Amino acid sequence: MFMERRQAVKTIQVFFLALFVGALPGFLRAFNLWALMAAEWALPASLEAAEREITFQGQQWLVKASRERVGPGPNYFSASPENVFVDPDGRLHLRIVQRAGRWHSAEVISRQTVGYGTYRFEIEQANPLDANAVLGAFTWGDESGPHNHEIDALEVGHFGNESRMSNAQVVVQPAETYGNLQRFLLPHGGTTAHYMQWMPAGLRFRAAEGDGPVIHEWSYPGPAPSISNERLHFRFNLWLYQGRSPSAGKEVEVIIKSFSFEPAPSTPRMTS
């Protein structure tokens, strides 16, 4: 009887051991998944994809952040104060910064909605932009009409081709459509002032040297894009063309000195 009991205990032990061994791979997989998740959330705050808000020109702006590469570029975007901050003089700084072996780009999105009206902003470029860096100032609606109602009031960059004489452009997307893009030469250094007027009757652009002479002026020849959605926002970004590293291997910085949007008389000012 005693031997039979020992055999029964042994059988039970083997049975539970088999269950444990059979479940071990699943347990280890679950543990590894938990460990990876814990490690991800344990990243330094500067590497987390946590969005934040800043105040610039009396308005609230959302700072874009991503854990993976996203457009444009694609690039990693960071909400870290190393990438985006407003200085004591009220100027907005956008920076491309290398951190933990990755280059992180910068983008801000207005909380105020935009549309028909007049846009004005000033850009300060202390140095020429790196050949792989692009500065953008544009309207965008995430779920709004064709091409997201993107109108590039200004794009500065060589788009990887430093041999280009021109270094700036204005675009009514899609850029591939003939007559939707104009390139021009923006002088390096100093401050440049930019103006875009978007009305149902037409679309006009102008760039000037601060309060000085006009650098470029253009009236879009096609019909002005109509607005079917009032959830458009204005964005500034500084990013790397095709996600390439800066050609000089150095951090890149641009300063936005001012921004204003004056809605057309029939367009109410909104926030979201």
N, C-alpha and C positions, 0 to 999 in steps of 0.2 A: 504493500500500500504506500509506504514511504517513497519507494523508487518511482511509483506512478505519479505521486504528487510532484517530485522533483522534475520529472519529465514534463509534466504539465506546465510548471513554472518556467522551465526552459523554453518550451514552445511559445508561451506568452511573451517572454523576453525577446526571442528571435522575431516574433511577429511585430512587436513595437519597434525593434531596431530596424526592421525592413521598412516599416512605415516612415521612420525618421530619415533613413538613407534615401528613400524614394522622394521624400519631400524636400530634401536638402538643396537640390539645384534651384527649385522654386524659391526657397527661403533665401538662398544666396542672391538670386536675381533681385528679389524684393529688397534685400538689404543693400545691394549695390545701387539700385534705383534711389532708395532713400538717401544713401550716402551722397550720390551725385546731386540730388535735389538740395540736400543740406549744404553741400559745398557751394552750389550755385548761389543760394541765398546768403551764404557767408562771405561772398565777395565784398571787397571794400566798397564803401558807399559810392566812390567815384566811378566804379565799374557797373553799378546797378542801373537798370533801365527805368529809373524812377523819374517821371516828368516833374517839372516844377514851374512856377510862374514868376515872372519878373514884371516890374513896372518901368515902362519906357515911354517918354513923352506923354505922361499922364494916363497911359493906357496899360491894360494888362495883356501880357503876351505869354503864351505857353511855350516852354522850351522842349523841343523834340528829343526823344531818347529811344534807343533800340538796343536789344541784346544781340541781334543778328544784323547782317548787312541788308539795308533797305535802300530804296531810291531816294534821291538820285544817286547815281554812281554805279553800283550800289556802295553804300558806306555804312560804317558804324556811326551813330549819332549819340552824343552825350549831353546830358543836362547839367554836367558838372560846372561849377563856377570857373573852372580852368578854361572851359570852352565858351561860356556865355556869361557876361556880367555887364552891369551898368556902372560906370565910374562916377566919382563925386561930382563931375561936371555934367552928368546926365547923358553921357554918350554910351551907345551900345557897342560892346566889343564882341565880335565873333572870331573864334580861333579854332584852327585845326591843330590838335595836340596829340602827341604819341604817348600812350600809357599802356603798360603791360604788353609791349610789343605790337600794339594796334594803333593805327591812326584814327582818331575820332573827330568827326565833322560837327558842324553847329547849324541849328535852324531854329527860328522863332516864328510863332504863328499868332496873329492878332486875335484877341477875343472879340473885338469889334468886327461886325460884318461890314463888307464893302460891296461896291457895285458901281453904278453910274455916278460919276463925280470927278473931282480933281485930286490927284495924288502928287505930293511933293516930298522929296527926301534928299538928304545930303550925305555923301560918302567921303570918307577920308582914307586915302591910301598912302601910308608913310613910305612904302616901298612897292616896286612892281610885284604883281602876283606871281607866284610860282607857276611854271608852265602847266602843271597838272591841277591847279586850283581854280575853282569857279565861284564867283560871287553872284547870287541871284536875288532879285527883288521882283515879286510877282503876285498876281491874284491867283486863287485856287479854291475850288469847291470840291470836296470829297465825293459828293454824289450829285454833281451839278453839270448837266448838259454835255455837249461834245467836248472832248479834251479837257474836261474839268474846268472849263472857263479859264484856262491858263493864259494870261497875258503877261509877258515878261517886260516890265517897265525898264528893266536893265539886267543884262548878264555881262559880266566881265570875265574874260578868260581866253586862253589860246586853245582850250580843249585838247591839250596834249601836243599841239603843233606850234612850237615856239617860233617857227619861221614865218608865221602869219604876221602881216604888217598891222592889221586891225586887231584890237584886243577887246572890243565891246560890241554888243548888239541889242536890239529891241526886237521882240518876236510876238506875233499873234499866232498862237498854236492852231494847227500843226505847222511846224517850221518847214516841213518838206514842201508845202504848197507854195508855188511861185508867187512872189510879191508879199509874202508874210514875214519876211526877215530883212533887216537892214543892219549891216556891220559898219563900225566906224572906229576911229582911233581915240581913245580916252587918254589924256596926258597922265603921266605918273607923278605921284606926289601931290600935295595940296588937297584942296577940297573941290568936289564937283557937285553941282546942284542938278537935280533931275525932276522932270515934270511929266505927268501923263494925264490927259483929260479923256475920259471915256463917257461918251454920250450916245443916245440912240442914233443921232445923226452922223456920228463919226468918232474917230480915235486919233489923238495927236500925241506926239512925244517930243521932248526937248531935253538936251543936256547942255550945261554951261559950266564955265570955270568959276565956281562960286558966284559972286556978283558980277563977274566979268563977261567976256564975249561968249556967244553961243558956239558950242562945239559941234552939235548935231541937232537937226530938226527934221521931223518927218510926219506927214499926215498919211495914215494907213489908207491905201487906195480901195480896199474892199469894203463891204458893208460892215459896220461895227457889230461885234458879237452881241446878240440880244441876251438878256438875263432871264432865265426861266426859273431860277432858284435864288433866294436871297440869303443862302447860307455860304456865301463866298467870304474868304478871309485873305488878308495880305500876309505875305511871308518874306523874310530875309533868310538866306542861307549861304554858307560857305562850305564847299564840299570838294571832293577829289574826283576828277574825271575818270570814269571806269574803275573807281576805287583804287587807283594807283597811288603809290607813296609819292610825297612831294619830290620833284626831280632834284631839288637841292638837299633833300633829307632834313630840312629844317621846318619848324613850326611856322604857320601862316596866320596872319591877323589882319582884319579889316575893321574899321570903325564907322558906325552909322551915327552921324551927328544929330540928325533930326528926321522926323516923319510926321506927315499930316495927311488926313483924308477929309475932303469937304464934299459931302453927298450932293448930288444934283438936287435942285429945289423940290422936286416931286418924290425924292427918295428919302424915307425916314432913316434916321440913325438907329442901328440895332446893336445889341450885344447878345452873346450866346455862350 
